[in-house]
């Protein structure tokens, strides 16, 4: 039974012990009070080993071991519950914890430490016990009242991880690395300032980042902005923003970039119908570019559209074009080939074996011919009678004249031999000159004289019948479209 000091004294007198001297001792249970508080009762009172103390006030019905109360006159050790209906104060005169009558705890000036470390500076300080739970879950867990869902804020190495769920979260939804300042959503290893991996947290329909404007007004602009706060710039670099105009009836998405004066300029827009404007905010077509445009894989192969609409091509993007000269378009020379017809429809120039005959044609080097390229020559022809294992040689002389040049300059001659095989008769033969017309510049005058090398001066020609020319092709590479 618990005894107060006066009761202890009366009990000792009633036992008839004449030599009793009882020093005042702390209130407590006889069995739990150290023997040093009793003098002269070593044999009369059976005691248990209790709390070793000279000054502590003890309220207990059994042994309290171990305990944390210091052995001082102002400490109290209580075995079970303390109840204070009206609240109370714990601490010193300046730093204290106040428990109010309505169950609130107030710490006006102090700090709260949870865990083994009591040297941190925040009002609430939490340190995990790595011996028990490891470095993965050192932090704060909040459990909901419904369905026992848990929100976890944990520290793992240099990261603050945020996760949760109905069970322990093994893959946190968010991570903040306080060494690098990088934030990961859906990943614990962000490589950028903000790194979003929607594969782990999304629903595979619309994953990622959403910017919401809850307003409903004539015009609103939810946006994502890129800002440089350095003193040398201190302005917006770029902005992506939506425009909900006329209460949702005229929506657009804008992409703005700062100019050299640090003023944001709208560079591209996508309107509600899917039209894209570059250099304009009111596109009329699916893609409208106001200014020049370039398409291609690099600076070698590309298509370019200039501001005046001219299209230029480079590298493999260039186009092969041709000038086609039919037999009837040639002007006959002094020694002229005969004109013939196939099925009374196809006109031919029939070059004789026995004499050199000429056909003439004048044109210009096309404006769209790429600089530094050549003009290749092809001729389509045939012969009538059967003849095999022979040769026929064509000759082409050409003269290129730029503005102001002398037209009496000697022309350049090139030759090409065709091999005649069995079965070639009455069939079209396509001969390509191995040597091209070189040195041409756009808009140069081009004069050509086409003939058969009947005397075989430059190569073998032993085809013993007429070579009947159908068409001459002049092929060139075009690198532009447009009138200029």
KAMO-V487636 format. One record per backbone hydrogen bond with DSSP energy under -0.5 kcal/mol. NH is the residue of the N-H (numbers start at 1). CO is the residue of the C=O. If there is no record, write none. Layout:
NH & CO
NH & CO
//
This chain:
3 & 28
8 & 4
9 & 5
10 & 6
11 & 7
12 & 8
13 & 9
14 & 10
15 & 11
16 & 13
17 & 12
18 & 16
20 & 17
21 & 39
23 & 21
28 & 3
30 & 1
32 & 29
33 & 29
33 & 30
37 & 34
38 & 35
39 & 21
45 & 41
46 & 44
47 & 45
48 & 31
50 & 48
51 & 32
53 & 51
57 & 75
58 & 27
58 & 56
59 & 77
65 & 63
72 & 70
75 & 72
77 & 57
78 & 76
79 & 59
87 & 84
88 & 99
90 & 97
92 & 95
96 & 94
97 & 90
98 & 106
99 & 88
99 & 97
100 & 98
100 & 104
103 & 100
106 & 98
112 & 123
114 & 125
115 & 113
125 & 112
127 & 114
130 & 128
132 & 129
133 & 129
134 & 130
137 & 133
138 & 135
138 & 155
139 & 137
140 & 153
142 & 151
144 & 149
149 & 146
150 & 165
151 & 142
152 & 150
152 & 163
153 & 140
154 & 152
154 & 161
155 & 138
156 & 159
159 & 156
160 & 176
161 & 154
161 & 159
162 & 174
163 & 152
165 & 150
170 & 168
173 & 162
174 & 162
175 & 184
176 & 160
177 & 182
178 & 158
178 & 176
179 & 158
181 & 177
183 & 193
184 & 175
185 & 195
186 & 173
186 & 184
195 & 183
197 & 185
197 & 195
198 & 196
200 & 197
201 & 197
202 & 198
212 & 210
214 & 212
220 & 244
224 & 240
226 & 238
227 & 225
228 & 235
229 & 227
233 & 230
234 & 230
235 & 228
237 & 226
238 & 226
239 & 256
240 & 224
241 & 239
241 & 254
242 & 222
243 & 252
244 & 220
245 & 243
245 & 250
246 & 218
247 & 217
247 & 218
249 & 245
249 & 246
250 & 245
252 & 243
253 & 270
254 & 241
255 & 268
256 & 239
257 & 265
258 & 237
259 & 263
262 & 259
265 & 257
267 & 255
267 & 265
268 & 255
269 & 277
270 & 253
271 & 275
272 & 251
274 & 271
276 & 286
277 & 269
278 & 288
279 & 267
279 & 277
288 & 276
290 & 278
290 & 288
291 & 289
293 & 305
295 & 303
297 & 301
298 & 301
302 & 300
302 & 314
303 & 295
304 & 312
305 & 293
306 & 304
306 & 310
309 & 306
311 & 481
312 & 304
312 & 310
313 & 479
314 & 302
317 & 314
318 & 315
319 & 478
321 & 319
321 & 476
323 & 474
324 & 322
325 & 323
325 & 472
326 & 324
327 & 470
329 & 326
330 & 326
330 & 327
331 & 360
333 & 358
336 & 334
338 & 350
340 & 348
342 & 346
343 & 341
345 & 342
346 & 342
347 & 345
348 & 340
349 & 469
350 & 338
350 & 348
351 & 349
351 & 467
352 & 350
357 & 355
358 & 335
359 & 450
360 & 331
361 & 448
363 & 446
365 & 444
369 & 366
370 & 477
373 & 370
375 & 437
376 & 374
376 & 475
378 & 473
379 & 431
380 & 471
381 & 429
382 & 468
389 & 420
390 & 420
392 & 418
394 & 416
395 & 451
396 & 414
397 & 449
398 & 412
399 & 447
401 & 445
405 & 402
409 & 406
412 & 398
414 & 396
416 & 394
418 & 392
420 & 390
421 & 419
424 & 421
426 & 383
427 & 424
429 & 381
431 & 379
431 & 429
433 & 377
437 & 375
438 & 436
443 & 365
444 & 441
445 & 401
446 & 363
447 & 399
448 & 361
449 & 397
450 & 359
451 & 395
452 & 357
453 & 393
454 & 452
456 & 453
462 & 391
463 & 391
464 & 462
465 & 463
467 & 351
468 & 382
468 & 466
469 & 349
469 & 467
470 & 380
471 & 380
472 & 325
473 & 378
474 & 323
475 & 376
475 & 473
476 & 321
478 & 319
478 & 476
479 & 368
481 & 311
//
